[in-house]
């Protein structure tokens, strides 16, 4: 029999999970903890197979709680259970050691699928959460496609400009002519669509190039 610990301060959530697993032959609801501290105390003496973890708890941030649980309970499968469907939250929770992400409006079949897949060592995302991740990936890919590719030398010169080196100083440091450095600087300005070195460095900071 596989056991589930629900960590959520809303009574209806625990009741809902209880109803969902009531007819499952191999799954049972072990306990419902309404706070992070209560959950940590429970885990000191119990070892559930699964944890359904809300992100918004009254005492401990769910993301941080996930880290604490994973540190001391390597084998338990942690699935985020929340109404928050944001790509940043989803990826952070997974980075903190979670095995999956469900939304509270899930259907019973989706819960069953999540439990089965994380048991097999897979990462499970609800359909809505998965869509958010795909949208984030698409936006990043589009940004990368729009962003001009810089050569290794251009990146090197850009960093030196950011550090405050003058054109002649950079030329001397890289054993290049001042004319070559100036050509690279103009190419950088053209690629990043700016008119001054100051604007060039500002855009470089925004794109985390320096």
Secondary structure, 3 states (H helix, E strand, C coil): CEEEEEECCCHHHHHHHHHHHCCCCCEEEEEEECCHHHHHHHHCCCCCCEEEECCCCCCCCHHHHHHHHHHHCCCCEEEEEECCCCHHHHHHHHHCCCCEEEECCCCHHHHHHHHHHHHCCCCEECHHHHHHHHHHHHHHHHHHHHCCCCCHHHHHHHHHHHCCCCHHHHHHHHCCCHHHHHHHHHHHHHHCCCCCHHHHHHHHHHCCCC
